[in-house]
Amino acid sequence: MSYLRTFLPWIVFAVLPSGDWQWAALAALVVAVALIAQQVRAGTEFDALIIELGSAVFFAALAVIAFADPHSGVHDYSAALSSGTLAVIAGTSLAIRRPFTLGIAKRTTPQEVWNLKPFIRTNVVITAVWTAAFTLTAAVLALVAHAGNAHSTPATLVQIAGFAVPMVFTVRYVAHVQAKAAQVTR
């Protein structure tokens, strides 16, 4: 559920009609800011809000562009730019050794596990998969947009796959790591 909340602004942007992209960008910005405010009030550390903070910056910039010029060429590439931005955020979190999934995982993991190498390694692997998925999704969406099909069913399916595949991987990989750890502690 944490991942769904984390990516809610992107989901909002993706499901709102593309003809109203300026309003979709503004709605996504509002959702991102509301999520950040709610999480900060709940005591969530900023390392658990990496995607949310990046989302707010991205959607603020996109909303400005969209309202300034609703017919901007950015519109056709907005889905690719969204995935590309997520790839940069996720990749940067890996580069600075603060995988974005680490903060999310800490929400449901006992504190005594947080600094253990297997926990950190698991989150590096999961973040790397998300980064790769975002990168591939951005590239495919850019090709789809370049072919003139930016707001088509295939583009929507690519976006869905770009979230669904790493989410399924995350669930399965965590289950695998937990099962392996349970065998070791027996």
C-alpha positions in Angstrom: 0.0 0.0 0.0 2.9 2.3 0.6 4.0 2.2 -3.0 0.5 3.0 -4.2 0.4 6.1 -1.9 3.9 7.0 -3.1 3.0 6.9 -6.8 -0.5 8.4 -6.4 0.3 11.7 -8.0 1.6 9.9 -11.1 -1.5 7.7 -11.2 -3.7 10.7 -10.9 -1.8 12.4 -13.8 -2.0 9.2 -15.9 -5.8 8.6 -15.4 -7.1 12.1 -16.0 -8.0 13.0 -19.6 -4.9 14.0 -21.6 -6.8 16.8 -23.3 -6.9 18.5 -19.9 -3.2 17.9 -19.1 -2.7 21.3 -17.4 -5.5 20.3 -14.9 -4.1 16.8 -14.6 -0.6 18.3 -13.8 -2.2 20.6 -11.2 -4.2 17.8 -9.6 -1.1 15.6 -9.4 0.8 18.5 -7.8 -2.0 19.0 -5.2 -2.0 15.3 -4.4 1.9 15.3 -4.1 1.8 18.3 -1.7 -1.0 16.8 0.3 0.8 13.5 0.6 4.0 15.2 1.7 2.1 17.3 4.3 0.2 14.3 5.6 3.3 12.2 5.9 5.3 14.9 7.6 2.5 15.4 10.1 2.6 11.6 10.7 6.3 11.9 11.5 7.7 10.4 8.3 11.3 11.2 7.7 12.3 12.9 4.5 14.3 9.9 3.3 10.9 8.1 3.0 9.5 11.0 0.8 12.1 11.0 -2.0 9.6 10.2 -4.7 6.9 12.5 -3.2 9.3 15.4 -3.1 10.5 14.8 -6.7 6.9 14.4 -7.8 5.9 17.8 -6.4 8.9 19.5 -8.2 8.1 17.7 -11.5 4.3 18.5 -11.4 4.9 22.1 -10.4 7.1 22.6 -13.4 4.8 20.7 -15.7 1.8 22.6 -14.5 3.6 25.9 -15.2 4.4 24.8 -18.7 1.0 23.4 -19.4 -0.9 26.5 -18.2 1.6 28.8 -20.0 1.1 26.9 -23.3 -1.6 24.2 -23.3 -0.5 23.3 -26.9 3.1 22.9 -26.0 5.0 20.0 -27.6 5.8 18.9 -24.0 2.2 17.6 -23.8 2.9 14.7 -26.3 6.0 13.7 -24.3 4.6 14.2 -20.8 4.2 10.5 -20.1 7.8 9.8 -21.2 9.0 12.8 -19.2 7.1 11.5 -16.2 8.8 8.1 -16.4 12.1 9.7 -17.2 11.8 11.9 -14.1 11.0 8.9 -11.9 14.1 7.1 -13.4 16.3 10.1 -12.5 14.9 10.3 -9.0 15.3 6.6 -8.4 18.7 6.4 -10.0 19.9 9.4 -8.1 18.7 7.8 -4.8 20.9 4.8 -5.7 23.9 7.0 -6.7 23.8 8.8 -3.3 23.3 5.4 -1.5 19.8 6.3 -0.3 17.6 4.0 -2.3 14.1 5.4 -2.4 12.6 2.1 -1.4 14.6 2.1 1.9 12.5 4.8 3.4 9.3 3.1 2.3 10.5 -0.2 3.7 11.3 1.3 7.0 7.6 2.2 7.5 6.8 -1.5 7.9 10.1 -3.0 9.2 11.4 -3.0 12.8 14.1 -0.4 13.4 16.7 -3.0 14.5 16.8 -4.3 10.9 17.3 -0.9 9.2 21.1 -0.9 9.2 21.6 -4.6 8.4 23.4 -5.3 5.1 20.7 -7.7 3.8 18.0 -5.1 4.4 20.0 -2.4 2.6 21.0 -4.8 -0.2 17.4 -5.8 -0.7 16.4 -2.2 -1.2 19.3 -1.5 -3.5 18.1 -4.4 -5.7 14.5 -3.3 -5.6 15.3 0.3 -6.4 17.6 -0.8 -9.2 14.6 -2.7 -10.7 12.3 0.3 -10.4 15.0 2.5 -12.0 15.4 0.1 -14.9 11.6 -0.1 -15.3 11.2 3.7 -15.3 14.0 4.1 -17.8 12.7 1.5 -20.2 9.1 2.9 -19.8 10.4 6.4 -20.6 12.2 5.2 -23.7 9.2 3.2 -25.0 6.8 6.1 -24.3 9.2 8.5 -26.1 9.1 6.2 -29.2 5.3 5.9 -29.0 5.0 9.7 -28.7 7.4 10.2 -31.6 5.3 7.9 -33.7 2.3 10.1 -33.0 0.5 7.8 -30.5 1.3 9.6 -27.2 -2.2 9.4 -25.9 -3.2 6.0 -27.1 -4.1 2.7 -25.6 -0.6 1.2 -26.2 0.9 4.2 -24.4 -1.5 3.6 -21.5 -0.6 -0.1 -21.4 3.1 0.8 -21.4 2.6 3.1 -18.4 0.6 0.5 -16.5 3.3 -2.1 -17.2 6.0 0.4 -16.1 4.5 0.3 -12.6 3.0 -3.2 -12.4 6.1 -5.1 -13.4 8.4 -3.6 -10.7 5.6 -3.7 -8.1 5.1 -7.4 -8.7 8.9 -7.9 -8.6 9.0 -6.0 -5.3 6.4 -8.1 -3.7 7.9 -11.4 -4.9 11.5 -10.4 -4.1 10.7 -9.3 -0.6 8.8 -12.6 0.0 11.8 -14.5 -1.4 14.3 -12.6 0.9 12.0 -13.1 3.9 11.6 -16.8 3.2 15.4 -17.2 2.8 16.0 -15.3 6.1 13.5 -17.5 7.9 15.4 -20.6 6.7 18.7 -19.2 8.0 17.2 -18.5 11.5 15.8 -22.0 11.9 
